[in-house]
């Protein structure tokens, strides 16, 4: 896991929505999962998804390593009929 800090400068809003705004390509449900697992903090406070994030606060996020999404071949049996 890697840790990153993101200063928040947007309008006050729920932590899951604020996290979506800060992290490009992260869906609201993925942001909610990060929050539920305790991977997002402000200072020493672990955030709940309903907590309102205010401008000027800095979110510390533990980002899991991306999963290897390389397709792998599967062995399947095929009956070829002409």
C-alpha positions as CSV (number, residue, x, y, z in Angstrom):
1,X,0.0,0.0,0.0
2,X,1.1,3.5,-0.6
3,X,0.1,6.6,1.3
4,X,-0.9,9.9,-0.4
5,X,-2.2,13.2,0.9
6,X,-4.7,15.3,-0.8
7,X,-5.6,18.8,0.2
8,X,-9.3,19.4,-0.3
9,X,-10.4,22.8,-1.8
10,X,-14.0,22.1,-3.0
11,X,-17.3,22.9,-1.4
12,X,-18.2,21.1,1.9
13,X,-19.5,17.7,1.1
14,X,-19.7,14.0,2.2
15,X,-16.3,12.2,2.5
16,X,-17.2,9.7,-0.2
17,X,-18.1,12.4,-2.7
18,X,-15.0,14.5,-1.8
19,X,-12.8,11.5,-2.3
20,X,-14.3,10.9,-5.8
21,X,-13.4,14.5,-6.7
22,X,-9.9,14.1,-5.4
23,X,-9.0,10.7,-6.9
24,X,-9.4,10.5,-10.7
25,X,-11.1,7.4,-11.9
26,X,-12.4,6.3,-8.5
27,X,-16.2,5.6,-8.3
28,X,-18.3,6.6,-5.3
29,X,-18.7,3.0,-4.3
30,X,-14.9,2.4,-4.5
31,X,-14.4,5.6,-2.4
32,X,-17.0,4.2,0.1
33,X,-15.0,0.9,0.4
34,X,-11.8,2.8,1.1
35,X,-13.6,4.7,3.8
36,X,-15.2,1.6,5.3
37,X,-11.9,-0.1,5.5
38,X,-10.4,2.8,7.4
39,X,-8.0,3.8,4.7
40,X,-8.9,7.5,4.8
41,X,-8.1,9.9,7.6
42,X,-7.9,13.6,8.4
43,X,-5.2,14.0,11.0
44,X,-5.8,11.0,13.4
45,X,-9.6,10.8,12.7
46,X,-10.7,7.9,10.5
47,X,-13.4,9.1,8.3
48,X,-16.9,7.7,7.9
49,X,-18.5,8.2,4.5
50,X,-21.1,10.6,5.9
51,X,-18.6,12.9,7.5
52,X,-18.6,16.4,5.9
53,X,-15.2,17.4,4.5
54,X,-14.5,21.1,4.5
55,X,-12.1,23.2,2.3
56,X,-8.6,23.3,3.8
57,X,-8.7,19.8,5.3
58,X,-6.1,17.3,4.0
59,X,-7.2,13.7,3.4
60,X,-4.6,11.0,4.0
61,X,-5.4,8.0,1.9
62,X,-3.8,4.5,1.9
63,X,-4.1,3.3,-1.7
64,X,-4.0,-0.4,-2.3
65,X,-1.7,-1.6,-5.0
66,X,-3.5,-2.1,-8.3
67,X,-4.5,-5.7,-9.1
68,X,-2.8,-7.3,-12.0
69,X,-5.5,-7.3,-14.6
70,X,-3.7,-9.1,-17.4
71,X,-6.0,-11.6,-19.1
72,X,-4.9,-15.2,-18.6
73,X,-5.8,-18.0,-21.0
74,X,-8.2,-20.7,-19.7
75,X,-8.1,-24.3,-20.8
76,X,-11.5,-25.3,-22.1
77,X,-12.6,-28.4,-24.0
78,X,-14.5,-27.8,-27.2
79,X,-16.3,-30.3,-29.3
80,X,-15.9,-29.1,-32.9
81,X,-18.6,-30.5,-35.2
82,X,-18.8,-29.9,-38.9
